[in-house]
Amino acid sequence: MKILYVTTISNTVNAFLIPHIKMLIEQGHEVDVAFNIKRPVKQEIFEMGCKIHELTFRRSPLKKDNISAYKLLKKIVLEEKYDLVHTHTPVASACVRFACRHMKDVKVFYTAHGFHFFKGAPLKNWLLYYPIEKWLARYTDLLITINKEDYELAKRNFEMDRVEYIPGVGLDTRKFNEVIIDKSEKRRELGIPENSFVILSIGELNNNKNHETVIKALAKINNPNINYIVCGQGPLKSDLEDLAIKLGVEKQVKLLGLRRDIAEICKASDVFAFPSYREGLSVALMEAMASSLPVVCSDIRGNRDLIVNEKGGYLVKPDDVNGFSRSINILVENDNMMNKFGQYNLKIVKKFDLNNVITELYKIYKYDMH
């Protein structure tokens, strides 16, 4: 079978989808890719023999470039005679399904990494995105969801042949679990006091990731021995630095920027804090779990699939500064509980391991071949 994988930008394939494509090629399928090349395409994609189609997709749905990307995509699918187009990410997926809606010989699979409408989402998200997804569902042969809330919503509300659930995009849990570091040395390298209590967050410095809640919680706890480190870059860097200064915790907060040593940083930390407003199923949260870290995170869709309250950590409303400070404090004062939560998370995250996800994806494709 000839398959085209489509994402809005190349980063998605680079970061998550190479093992999926590799599995399909090993099963004898021909797989090509199409996206806007934001980051250089990984060498492995070339080595697997994938043809690369560059499209001018933009993440903002209202950009004119998406219209030309849609037209070119339609032309590519027809000329290359693809049997199946497997699409990821909202903008690309809307364009794919609209482009292929009258192509009788082309199947469309869509992996939703987290709908923009969910319990607690702003009303405008429901008014804008929900009707579009509901309409496009009729042009989707298979919808794959990666969290339980999206799965239940799609099964209940969308008119379509098949909805399947798989546990995420897959994480190589061993890569995180088996890392061995000298904790003191790593902390020295990061510029953190060796004997401090370290809270870690991973994610872009933007409104959705909501790092300010943890900075406010840190100020409330008022313990100079606690340090907060954040891996990620983004538009709110100076705002977060200003907030830390305003609250008098600037010496305890370190924004580390984009890092390539996440597994080592996880092992050098004590607790993972994750106060996002919206997630599909967070890979960063899974990485923390695979590193045996206890977690304090927002009580939202996706996070609830991963963290069991009072067993792997604490689920708190995203804006509940008191809830975050109270939960962090409990862990600061209880080594046994931290260890117990961390071990529980390590056990739970194995369900989301890459091998399990690839097996589930293989079954889905196999079912569809018959």
Helices and strands as residue ranges (DSSP letters): E 2-9, H 10-12, I 13-17, H 18-26, E 30-36, H 43-47, E 52-54, H 65-80, E 84-88, H 90-99, E 107-112, H 123-136, G 137-139, E 142-145, H 148-157, E 162-165, H 173-177, H 183-190, E 197-202, H 212-221, E 226-231, H 237-246, E 253-257, H 262-267, E 271-274, H 283-290, E 295-298, H 303-306, E 313-316, H 321-332, H 335-349, G 350-352, H 354-369
